[in-house]
Amino acid sequence: MDLIKSVDQNIGVNPDKYFKDTLFRSDALLLGINCLEPGQIQAAHSHQDQDKFYYVVEGEGHFLLGDELQLAAAGDVIWAPAGLRHGVENQGKKRLTILIGIAPSP
């Protein structure tokens, strides 16, 4: 079992929709990478029974948290507790790379 993974080696591009890759998954937690190219969006949604966090690895994004749109950049952590509507948009000129965690795992 691989217990160490490199974020850099799991970054990717999907021209049609933002890129997603799962790093680790158990019943308790899903940990993954999302990469949004300029103009790409993760549509607003919610997880009724799951908490979610985003950690911005590189770039910056506009994060919808409930009814508020907030800008977050590399080094910021964003919290979306269970039931809170959330999403993200890359309005910048560089790739937005975020580490995401969802607990319990979907």
C-alpha positions as CSV (number, residue, x, y, z in Angstrom):
1,M,0.0,0.0,0.0
2,D,1.3,3.4,-1.0
3,L,1.1,5.7,2.0
4,I,3.1,8.6,0.6
5,K,2.1,10.5,-2.6
6,S,3.4,13.6,-4.2
7,V,0.9,16.4,-5.0
8,D,3.0,17.5,-7.9
9,Q,2.9,14.1,-9.5
10,N,-0.9,14.0,-9.3
11,I,-1.6,17.4,-11.0
12,G,-3.3,17.1,-14.3
13,V,-5.4,18.9,-16.9
14,N,-8.9,18.2,-18.3
15,P,-9.9,20.7,-21.0
16,D,-13.6,19.8,-20.7
17,K,-14.0,20.0,-17.0
18,Y,-11.8,20.5,-14.0
19,F,-9.3,17.7,-13.3
20,K,-9.8,15.4,-10.3
21,D,-7.6,12.7,-8.9
22,T,-8.1,10.7,-5.7
23,L,-4.9,10.4,-3.6
24,F,-6.3,8.3,-0.7
25,R,-9.7,6.9,0.2
26,S,-11.1,5.1,3.2
27,D,-14.6,4.9,4.8
28,A,-13.6,7.8,7.0
29,L,-11.9,10.2,4.5
30,L,-11.4,11.0,0.9
31,L,-8.3,13.1,0.0
32,G,-7.8,14.3,-3.5
33,I,-6.5,16.9,-5.9
34,N,-8.6,19.2,-8.0
35,C,-7.0,21.4,-10.8
36,L,-9.0,24.2,-12.4
37,E,-7.6,25.9,-15.4
38,P,-8.5,29.6,-16.0
39,G,-12.2,29.9,-16.5
40,Q,-13.1,26.4,-15.1
41,I,-15.7,26.0,-12.4
42,Q,-16.7,23.5,-9.8
43,A,-20.4,24.1,-9.7
44,A,-22.1,24.9,-6.4
45,H,-23.2,21.9,-4.4
46,S,-23.4,20.6,-0.9
47,H,-22.7,17.4,1.1
48,Q,-25.5,16.9,3.6
49,D,-23.6,14.5,5.8
50,Q,-20.0,15.3,5.0
51,D,-17.5,18.1,5.9
52,K,-15.1,19.3,3.3
53,F,-12.0,21.3,3.2
54,Y,-9.9,22.8,0.4
55,Y,-6.2,23.7,0.7
56,V,-5.0,26.0,-2.0
57,V,-1.7,24.6,-3.2
58,E,-1.1,27.0,-6.1
59,G,-3.0,29.9,-7.8
60,E,-6.1,31.6,-6.4
61,G,-9.8,30.9,-6.6
62,H,-13.2,32.5,-5.8
63,F,-14.9,30.1,-3.3
64,L,-18.6,30.2,-2.9
65,L,-19.4,29.5,0.8
66,G,-23.1,29.7,1.4
67,D,-24.1,33.0,-0.1
68,E,-20.7,34.6,0.1
69,L,-18.0,34.6,-2.6
70,Q,-14.5,34.8,-1.1
71,L,-11.0,34.9,-2.7
72,A,-8.4,32.4,-1.4
73,A,-4.8,32.0,-2.6
74,A,-1.9,29.6,-2.1
75,G,-1.6,28.6,1.5
76,D,-5.2,29.3,2.5
77,V,-7.5,26.6,3.9
78,I,-11.3,26.8,3.2
79,W,-13.8,25.0,5.3
80,A,-17.3,23.8,4.1
81,P,-19.1,22.1,6.9
82,A,-21.8,19.6,6.1
83,G,-24.9,21.1,4.5
84,L,-23.1,24.4,3.4
85,R,-23.5,25.1,-0.3
86,H,-20.0,25.5,-1.8
87,G,-18.1,25.7,-5.1
88,V,-15.0,27.3,-6.7
89,E,-14.2,29.2,-9.8
90,N,-10.8,30.0,-11.3
91,Q,-11.0,33.6,-12.6
92,G,-7.2,33.9,-12.7
93,K,-4.6,33.5,-15.4
94,K,-2.9,30.4,-13.9
95,R,-4.0,27.0,-12.9
96,L,-5.7,26.6,-9.5
97,T,-4.6,23.5,-7.7
98,I,-6.4,22.5,-4.5
99,L,-6.0,19.6,-2.1
100,I,-9.5,18.5,-1.0
101,G,-10.7,16.4,1.9
102,I,-14.2,15.0,2.5
103,A,-15.2,13.2,5.7
104,P,-16.7,10.7,5.9
105,S,-15.7,9.6,2.4
106,P,-18.5,9.7,-0.2
